[in-house]
Amino acid sequence: MAPPRPPLATAYDAEHFRQLGHQLVDQLADHLARATRREGPVLPWAPPEVHIANFPADFPEEPTGDVPALLARVVEGSHHLHHPHYVGHQVSAPLPLAALCDFVSSFLNNGMAVYDMGPIVTAMEHNVLGWMAGTLGMPKGARGVLTSGGSAGNLTALLAARQAKAGFDAWNGGATAGPPLTVLVPETAHYCLARATRVMGWGSGGVTPVPVDAHYRLRPEALEDALATARRAGRHPIAVVASAGSTATGAFDPLEAVADFCAKHGLWFHVDGAHGASTALSPRYRHRVKGIERADSVVWDAHKMMMMPALITAVLFREGQRSFDAFAQEASYLFTGQDTRSWHDVAMRTLECTKEMMALKLYTCLKVLGTRIFADAVTASFDLARRFAERLETAGDFELAVSPDCNIVCFRHTPEGVPPGELDALQVRLRESLVRGGDFYLVQTMLGGKVWLRTTLINPLTTDEDLETLLESLRRAA
Ligand SMILES: Cc1ncc(COP(=O)(O)O)c(C=O)c1O
């Protein structure tokens, strides 16, 4: 009798891998079919204790071989973003092709820090970033990096802004080697901006808030005041951040006016387009990001409106060389040779040392599926949001927070007979009821001191009928 195969030999066996891979793809394809047929819950909600108990760390010493059984439980119990009733946070229902590329990325594991560790994907990253910068209308020399999410991307951009505008070498001398710094940021900005400035050691004054208007867009006429306030507080302002669009309502700040203000005062102009930079892909809605081409830096998440799996964020610099400023430090063990500023050793310019092959997914989908599918997805989701907003306005028992600039719609249910003082609590209860019941996944936000239901129409399979069903479900739950 042949001796049993050592587990490592089986784990790396090509035929074993082939069989398992086919089985897993079948499992995911079946799941995709069910989710897109709207079968089963969006989120099979359970409290953390249940999952902790169901997935204990009771690891066996020998192989158990029950991969499909384990993964079936993972798929079943997870949040189903491909279900058209997923209308929650700004996280995509990834293109299946992109997910397959993710699998290839994990398999090849080309870690990218230096060119040799990812030659093909480094070239793909270079070219895909050039395409993205061109899509935004940035000048020819614009370039950047891909990094792990909008939060890391905004920090990366602000680090470069600091090297360019602080007037002292904060990278080497530290945050206290010169006057305390600040950036002007709309009140509605994502929290990661205030976090980035704190990471840089600027404390709570590192962000100077700029008021927004009734549409939740930055008020350009308030910028002068904000600048003066920052200076009175002893801060040296180096940049203005504009959102395209903001997290809560998806509002697009007036980018051209902010660009003019930055030009006038010699400030760095950063656009947080984590959610909305993709708008530039849509011929119908591209005008919403007019002025983005004048930014010194832009953050653009492909894992939001470009249907990529998390995380793929582009940080684009108008002057490509600026991307070397974010992490001015050198690691000689990695970056040897004459020219330490070679663009193709990407870790010189990213927070990450090793990073996954992000560009593989985006490049492959653009190359194989073409660009129109991305443009159409943005246009369709914005159109859908507009129709949903109109429906809410005419319904009579719903209130729209603000007409949507993109695919984010905030509203509340206002059934007859509910006193205004109880409406906040009602929205919280309604959301909980729909989410826990698995019917829909939507979120909530605070605007003007009130609680609103918040939807992001980010799944391209969501239809007008689904949103009508959402309203009906809310009425029933109320
Ligand atoms: C405007 C904006 N900026 C930044 C972020 C953070 O992006 P990430 O979740 O990729 O870190 C978000 C996330 O929703 C966002 O909406």
The ligand as an ORCA input file, in Angstrom:
! r2SCAN-3c Opt
* xyz 0 1
  C     -15.741     60.777      0.053
  C     -15.018     59.603      0.643
  N     -13.709     59.684      0.876
  C     -13.019     58.659      1.396
  C     -13.641     57.485      1.735
  C     -12.853     56.374      2.336
  O     -12.608     55.422      1.367
  P     -12.168     53.914      1.742
  O     -13.343     53.285      2.384
  O     -11.813     53.330      0.423
  O     -10.991     54.033      2.671
  C     -15.014     57.343      1.515
  C     -15.715     56.095      1.869
  O     -16.872     55.938      1.749
  C     -15.718     58.436      0.952
  O     -17.033     58.376      0.739
*
